[in-house]
Amino acid sequence: MSALHQRLNKALLIAITAASMSLASCSMPQVDPTSKTIPTDSDQWQQNLGATFENLPKSDQQLLSRYMLRMKLSGAYGSGAMPRTTIKQALIQQREYERLHPNNPTGKKSPLTNQSGMTANAQNYPVSLLPVKTSDSDSLNQVKLQFMLSNHGKIAIQSFEGTLTMTDIALTEGKRFDVPLSEFDPAIKPEQSGKIVIESGIEDINVMRAIRNTRDMTIEISQGTLTLVDGQEIKF
C-alpha cells in the first residue's frame, strides 16, 4: 500500500471515529436536574442537592431557595413528615405560592421565633445557607459556602459587606464568616433573594458537621454594611 493510500485510510478512520463519537454523544439522554427528588428529611438537602442546585438556572436557584426556606420556617419538612417531591414540583408549588402571597414568598411569620434577639433591621434581611457539597469524611476542608440573603425591606439591595455569624446547638460558640464587598447584579428587589458566595477554611469538625445538618442552625448578620440602591446604608 502506498504512503498516499495509508494517509487517506488514516484520515478516513479519524473522520469515522469522530462521527461515531458525535452520534454517541447526541444519543446520550440529557439528565434533567429538576427531575431529582428532594429528600424527605431536610437534614439531607445539603449533601444530596449541592451539585444539582448548581445546574439550575439562576432564577430557579432563587425560587428553590425560597421554597426550601419556606419549608424550613413552616416546619413542614422533617423525617417522614411529607412525601418526596421533585425539584420541578417544588418550583411549580413555589411559583403558585408566590402568586398567592407576593409579599411573603417564604411564609415568614413576624416576628420569627428564632430571630427574637435580632434588631428590626436584621429581621428584614434574613440569611440562609444553601446546599453545601463537601467530602464524605469529616476531614478539614476549604469549603465554598453560598448564602441566600432575602430582602423583606421596601428598597432594593445594591451590596453587602460584613460578617455573618452561624450558631448551632452543637457549637459552644458561633462561627463567624467574613464577607468581602458583594455587589448584587441585578439588585435584590423587595421580597426577592440574592446569593453571597465565599470560600472558608473550616478548622472545626463540629462546624463541618453543622453545615451538613442545618436543623438547629441560625445565621444572622452580626456586623457590616448593607447598601440600598437609593444610597442608604444600613449598619449592623
N, C-alpha and C positions, 0 to 999 in steps of 0.2 A: 504494500500500500504506500502510495507516495506521501510525502510530507504534507502536500496540499490537502489530500483526502483526510489525513489524520487531523489536521486543523479544522476542517469542515465538520468532521464527525464529532470532535470535541465541542465545537460551538453549538452544534445541534443538540448534543446531550445536555449542555448547560441550559439551553433555551427550554428544553422539555422539562428539566428538573425545576426550573424557575416557575414554569407554567403550572406544574403539578402542585408546587408549594402554594402558589397563589390560589388555586382552586380549593386546596385543602383548607386554607385559612378562611376563604369565603364560606365554605360549607360548615365551619365550626359554629355552633349556636352561640349567640351573644347572651351572656348572663345578665338578666335584668336585676339591678340592685334592689329595686322596690319589691321584688318577689320574696326577699328574705324575711323570715319570721322574727318578730320581736319577742325575745324570751318573756315568758310569763313572770318570772322573777326579775324584778328591776335591778337586783344586785348583779345580774349577768349582762346588763346592757352595754357597759363599757367594754368588757372583754370580747363580746360577740359582735358588736356593731361598729367597732372602730374603723376597720378597712372599708366596709360597705358605706359608711357615712361619708367618707372622702370621695366616693364615686358618684354621689348625688349632685345635681346642680345646686348652686349656692342658694337659690330660692327655696328648694326642697330641704336643704340642710337647716335653714332657719325655721321652716314650717315644722319639720320633725322635731327640732329642739324645743319649740313652743309646745308641741304635743307632749313630749316627754316631761317637760317641766309641769305641764298641767296635770299629768297623771301623778307625778310626784306630790304636787301640792294637794291634790284631792285624796291621796292615799289609795287610789283605785288599784294600783299595781302592788301586789305583794305575792308571796309564794302561793301559787294556786288560786289567786283571787279572781283572775279574769282569764277567759280563753285566749289562746295565742292569736296574734294579729300580725298581718304582714305590714311592711313599711307602706305599701301602696294603700292599704285600707286605712292606716293611721293618717296618711296625708289627706285622704278623702274626708275622714272624720274631722280632722283639724280645720280643713277649709270650711266645712259646713258649720263647725262650732264658731269660727271667727266671723262667718257671715251673720250668725245669730247674735254674737257677742263681740261686735267690732271694737268696743272699748275695754275689753278684758280678755284677750286671746289666750291667756294662761290660766284663767279661772282663779286669779289671785284674790284671796279674801283680805279684807282690810280691818284691822292690821293682821299680818301673818304671825302666827304664834311663835314661829322660830325666829322672828325678826323683832321681837318685842323690845329688845335692848338697842335697836338701831335708831338713828335720828330720822326725822321725817324725810329729809332728802335721800338718805340711803334706802329707805323703803321704796322710793320711786325708781331706784336703779338697782334691782336685784341681779345677782350674778350666779350662774350655774356652770358646773363643769361638764363639758361634752365627753362622749365616749373616748377613753384613753386606750391605746394599743401598747402594751408592754410585753416584756419577755415572760415566759411561763414560770421562771424561777423568781425568787424573792431577792435576787442579787441587786446591788445598787445600779441605778440607771440614770442616763441623761434622757429625760423624757420630754416629748413635745406635748404641752398642755394647751388645750383650747377651751376658753371660757366664752359663754354667751352672756353679753350684757343686754338687759332688757330696759327699754325706755318707757316708764309709766308717767313721765312728765308731760308737759304740754309743748315743748320745743325740741327740735331735732338735736341730736348729739353729734358734734364735729370730731372730738378727740378725747382721749383719756390718758393720763399718766399718773402712776402712783403705786400703791401696794394693795394686794388682795390678801386677806387672811383666811385660812382654812381651819376650821375647828371640827373636831370629831370626838365622839365618846371614847375612842380608843387612844387618843393622844393626850399626853399630860399637858401640853401647851400647843398653841396654834402654830401652824406652818405659814410663813409669810412668803409671798411671791411678788417680786418686784416687776412691774410692768413698764417698759420704756414707752415713750410717746407713741401712741397708737392712733393714727388718723383713720376715720371711717369713710369709705367711699363706696356707695353713697352714704351720707349722714344717716344716723339711726333715727327714723321718724318716730313720733309718738306711737306707742303700742306696737313697736317693731323691735327686732333684736339685731345685734351685730357681734361679730366674732373678735376675740382677743387671743392672739397666739403667742406663746412664749416657750423658750427652752429652759428647763430647770433640772439641775442635778439633785436627785433625791438621795440624801445621805442617811435617811432613817427608814428602816424596813417597815416600821409601823405606818409611816406616811405613805409608802408604796402600797401597802395593803389597803389603806384608807381610800386612795384614789381608785382602787378597783372595786370597792364596796362603799357606795356613797349613801347608804340608807340613813346614817346618822351624821352626815356631813353638812356643814353650813359654810358658805363662802360669802364674805362681805367686803366692801371697800373700806379699808381701815384708815387710809390716808391717800392724799393725792388731789388732782385737779381734773374735773370734768368740764370741758368747754362746749358750750352750745353754739349753734350756728349764728345766733344773733350777737355773739361776742361775750355773753355772760359766762362767768366761771363759778362753778360750784366746788367749794373746798370741803374736803373730808379730813 
